[in-house]
Amino acid sequence: MGRGEAATVRDVIDRMAALRGEAPFLILPPTGSRVTFAQLQRDSRELAARLAGLGLVKGDRVMLLLENGPHIAELLIGAMYAGLVPVPISTRVGRARVASTLAHSRAGAVFVAPDDEVLLGNELLSGRSVRLVRTDAIRGPDWRDFPVPTADPVELDAEDDALLAYTSGTTGEPKGVLLTHRAVVAAAANVVGMYGLSAADRALCVLPLSQRSAQNTTLLATLLSGGSVVLPRGFEVTGFWELVRRHRCTWLGLVPAMISQLLSHAERSVAPETLSHVRFARSSSAPLAPAVHREFEARFNLPLVEAMGQTEAGSAIFSNQPPPARSKTGSVGTVFGFDVKVVDDAGRALPPGRTGEILVRGESVMKGYYNDAVATAEVLTPDGWLRTGDVGYRDEEGYVFLAGRVGEIINRGGVKIAPREIDEVLLRHPAVLDAAAAGVSDAYLGHDVMAWVVLRPGATCSSSELLALCERELGQYRCPTSIHFIEALPRGPSGKVQRSRLVEEQGRQRPRLEAPHARPPQTVLGHVPPRTPIERILCEAWGAVLDREPIGVHDEFLELGGDSLRAIRILARLAGSLPVRLSFGAFLAHPTVAEQAQLVDDALLHELGDKAALFLLQEMERLREEEVAGRGTAERMTMADDGRPPATAS
């Protein structure tokens, strides 16, 4: 059934009950039970009557404080059938988030498991006309204390409110995204079109149904297509593939964190023939590194399609398509059901290949943020364009490549750096399981770059090894200044990395994030010329790029008119002249020739020892006297007796 045949979620349920009858819609591994399309319709009608019996009227909000299971699926769909507005929220967001969501949504009823009532507390419910419906994970809602229902469902229209979905709030307080029935049905139809879903398809839903991606892409799109959904209690890496095999799932919805776990788990050798019924796996909610993408497809012999969506857009916006259609690794695919444009800071449309903010327009876009007209006006233009906040570009074939979020782009001395490109390079290293880069406040550059890495179980790797990889692949100015090893990256309910939390935690561990160069410039009396071969090489490179002579060893780079681009040019000149490499971060953190020369000396002593370092410096002095220190020395200076490559001073 297509979108044009249904205006509301109730229309979809009624028509699919007529078409599919006793065919299974929900398959529930925890109990072995099934919910058919006809049963879904009966349960939805009963729920509509019971909610009316609670005194709720059309448009009232109903909070679903539940984890995955058959009842959240039926309550979510059934509340929309009844003309009420479900407010799904995960129990994992914490008590403060539950309190703010309950207060902001003004929910008239809360469905909650008995074990999770502590998240509400008496003080949250006191003074509110909120009905509490205890909902057991197996038996469902306990209606014993409520009146027997008698009411018939109210009339519904496509423009009626259908769903209030709160954003994950990775950069601030979550906002309530209000979607109409028209938007919800259109969003589901977009997914059906993206993947050619039909009654023959069976989806595996391991993502939380408190997330918009799982609600729309897996649950409601399957309802619209007439297929079925396997709904376990959640994601468990152990036995995951057995679940896929046993229930003959044809497609799987995953996020990158789950994909990484499947790759690192012992049960990773899956016989291809046992998964021949799987058409594709889907990755969404967070960027997927191309190296991880390729490893998954090679390991499990399954097509993996990357997609991108947003709660404010109704859910899925872009996606690659499963075979035989073409897919591009590293891209989130092409658009479905939307107009799209990429714009610059002034709002001007950009041609293919140019990076800017992505804007979309379509039937599934939100009505607005609930009770927040100011925030709505910031992201919805008067002519209906949604500012996604995602930065990226489209190629000539319409495939979209993301660079990051508007607020996450790092401005390092005027150079724009997308954290995602650093993440992807780090994830190429075989020891790295997860990685994230972020910009930290810097008094000199505006932003500096740090990265956080999670190693694979049993793997080892040094920060210098990863920094060398980044410098080789990204160049010095895009390379992080430092790398920190942690046990896990902080992620929001939707699976997105919370980069701001990484920066905040680093700030708590180190109250002074400012690099040494953030100190006030020191006044040096008199000009001090270079005194050593290293200082002379540095002064010559500084002078050539800054077009200034003479350079003193205590002169400050910034005071001489230096900036990040000039620093890069100086480092390029030094690459063939110094016996060790200076990193971009080290150069800016030590802004005088004397300090940089000391870094080089320290690196030489560490790598070669006292005697070898002294011999090398003497050789440099001799070559200087022959006036060849500027070139032709790289080969001699970068080779020790053991043939080791040059060190890096950082």
Secondary structure, DSSP 8 states (H G I E B T S, - for coil): --GGG-SSHHHHHHHHHHHHTTSEEEEETTTTEEEEHHHHHHHHHHHHHHHHHTT--TT-EEEEE--SSHHHHHHHHHHHHTT-EEEEE-GGG-HHHHHHHHHHHT-SEEEE-GGGGGGTHHHHHTTS--EEEEEETTTEE--TTS-----------TTSEEEEEE---TTSS--EEEEEHHHHHHHHHHHHHHHT--TT-EEEE-S-TTSHHIIIIIIIHHHHHT-EEE--SS--STTHHHHHHHTT-SEEEE-HHHHHHHHHSSTT---GGGGTT--EEEE-SS---HHHHHHHHHHH---EEEEEEEGGGTEEEEE---TTS---TT--BEESSSEEEEE-TTS-B--TT--EEEEEE-TTS-SEETT-HHHHHHHB-TTS-EEEEEEEEE-TTS-EEEEEEGGG-EEETTEEE-HHHHHHHHHTSTTEEEEEEEEEEETTTEEEEEEEEEE-TT----HHHHHHHHHHHH-GGGS-SEEEE-S---B-TTS-B-HHHHHHHHHHH-S----GGGS------S-----SHHHHHHHHHHHHHHT-S---TT--TTTTT--HHHHHHHHHHHTTTSSSEE-HHHHHHS-SHHHHHHHHHHHHHHHH-HHHHHHHHHHHHHHHHTT-TTSS-HHHHT--TT-----EE-
